[in-house]
Every structure is written in structure tokens, then in C-alpha cells.
Amino acid sequence: MKALVYEGPGQKSWKDVPDPQIQDPRDAIVKIDTTTICGTDLHILKGDVPAVTPGRILGHEGVGTVTETGSGVNAFKTGDKVILSCVSADGSCSFCKDGLYSHCTGEEGQSGIGWIFGHLIDGTQAEYVRVPYADTSMYRLPETVSQEHGVLLSDIFPTGFEMGVQYGQVQPGDVVAVIGAGPVGLAVIATSGLYGAAKIIAVDLDANRVEQARKFGATHGVNSGDANWREQIMDLTDGWGVDVAVEAVGIPATFEMCTNIVRPGGNVANVGVHGTPVSLELDRLWIENINISMGLVNTNTLSMLLKLIAEGKLPAEEFISHRYALGDILTAYDTFSRAAETNALKVILQA
């Protein structure tokens, strides 16, 4: 089969690799029908995720068709259309029982790390993929939801909602600022309204993304390249700052921006993937009574979000900016990596 293989920092190739095989009774083999590229994949290619070693097939998002199941798979059969969660869960460990799938202690990849696709085992940017713990890591795709919309549930919608909205403790009437209006930041914006945010401020260097964020539920926009960007945000509050500041980029500067706009007693929710340390000004922040949250998505809200997409309650179609054949994945990566020029959001790849 063909797959997108990581060859080391800055290097990747679309090439022939062996077909995946059943290795455990709980495995399924899935033919990838639709996949996409995540900002995390770009972080990997930069060398920000050293656990990803050369030879690894990238990708952790996908919708496909089950072609084979192990003897221990009971919930799915050959021919089923499924959504693959970016986080794999054995369903039986103590973390899984608490809904903390991101720290599943199953033996696949590394015990305590649930994100294994395209990280610790081969991923979904391929013609076929082996899915461990199939019964508890796949979700049936309803006929009423397209494959393109379904793939958005593999990662960005749960990540934005869980790590941004839930961990950020958004409450009715809150003012929420989302720094970084890329796909995951837009997912935070799109789901903040579920918990009743009164104002949602999109903050980005890209004026086009700031404007486009209104399609996803942003009520206000601020260009962070403006000299008075902070004053603009403070003017949209009572002068004390936002209730929730969400970091959705993954660099020190944007995290520090969040800590500079949050009100006393507010919340900073880190969603971005960081590859370098970030300075935390505890000498200034300790007295502010703020909460700082961060983490890896659990995807324990995937089923709920799937229902909302099925009923048209979330702007799924707005996320899709480009479509390519799976075999054109190198071109798709180029488009996605130059998002400021190409206006790329989610780049859909179809087999």
C-alpha cells in the first residue's frame, strides 16, 4: 500500500510500505476513505515531537471502511463505515474507566499515552491502517453524516471542545478569547457557544482568519499584529480581562499573551502543541487566582459532538477549505503548511 512516511525532521515521502496485519484479537484493519492533515503533523515534521521516529506513517484522523477484524472485535464487522478516534482506548484500564482515554495504560505504543496513531504506531495517512482496541476506539459513521464531516470528529472538534471549552471552564455569559484562529482554535470558537459564552474574541496575526472566524461563532476579532491588540481585547471586557483565554497555536508568545489578558479568577486553557519550554511569570500571576489547564484530548465527547453535527448544530462544512486525492498528499501538505498564503483550514484527502 501507499503511505505518508516521516523520514526525519523536515522530511517525508509518499511511498510503498507493507500492508498492516492483525496483531491482536482486538485489532481491526480499516481502509482509509477520508483523512486530513493536522497542525500536530506539522509540529512532528519540525522535530517538535521526538517520540516520532523515522519510518513512522503519519496521521491520526480518519474515516474508513472495516475490511478485517480480529476474533476479539464484537461491535464492528467487515463493511462498516467508521470514524477513527485520534486517541486509542482499551476501555478497561483505570484511566479509561474515568474517561481519561488520553492516558490509557494499554500496551499499544506506550503505557499511559493514548495518542498512538502517527506517533507511537503507524497512522492514518495511508491506504489502510491497523486499529488497536477497535471496539472502544472506533465510532460508527451514521448515514446522515458525510465522511468529510466525520473526519472532523477524529480530533479537532473534541480537542477544541474538551481542552478549550471544558478545561477552560466556560460558563454562561463569559467573555472568551481564542488566540490562534486555525482549525483547532476555530473548533474552540464553534463550541464555546454550547456553554453560553456571551462574547467570543478571535485573535490572530492573519486578518483573513480573524474575519473568517465570525462564520464559526466569533463575535469579535482582534489582529494580534496591532500595537494595541491587548487594549482592544480589554475594551471588550469590563477592563479586567477575559474570563477564559485559550491558547491554540503552541508557541511561547501566544501562551504569554493569554496570561496577559485573563482576569483575576479566570482561566487559561492551553490547547496548542508546544515544542519548546514556556516562561511562566509566577511572580506576577500567583496573586491573580487564575487557573491554567492543559492536556491531550480524550475524545470522550465524540459521540455527543457527532449528534450535534448530524443535526447541523455545528458549522462542519465551514472547516473544509481544500480537497485532494489521497495520492496528492504531498501537494496537500504544501498547501496546509502555507495556510497564511493559501487560506487553508482543513485539507480533506479522499481515497
Salt bridges, closest charged atoms under 4 A:
GLU7 OE2 - LYS15 NZ 2.98
ASP16 OD2 - LYS2 NZ 3.80
ASP24 OD1 - ARG26 NE 3.13
ASP27 OD2 - ARG130 NH1 2.95
ASP33 OD1 - LYS31 NZ 3.31
ASP33 OD2 - LYS81 NZ 3.15
ASP41 OD1 - HIS60 ND1 3.88
ASP48 OD2 - HIS43 ND1 2.84
ASP48 OD2 - LYS46 NZ 3.73
GLU61 OE1 - HIS60 NE2 3.92
GLU61 OE2 - LYS346 NZ 3.28
ASP80 OD1 - LYS77 NZ 3.12
ASP80 OD2 - ARG140 NH1 2.82
GLU108 OE2 - ARG130 NH1 2.94
ASP122 OD1 - ARG56 NH1 3.06
GLU148 OE2 - ARG323 NE 2.62
ASP155 OD2 - HIS60 NE2 2.85
GLU211 OE1 - ARG214 NE 3.84
ASP238 OD1 - ARG263 NH1 3.12
ASP243 OD1 - ARG263 NE 3.73
GLU247 OE1 - HIS274 NE2 3.48
GLU281 OE1 - ARG284 NE 3.38
GLU317 OE1 - HIS149 NE2 2.78
GLU317 OE2 - ARG323 NH2 3.03
ASP334 OD2 - ARG338 NH2 2.95
GLU341 OE1 - ARG338 NH1 3.06
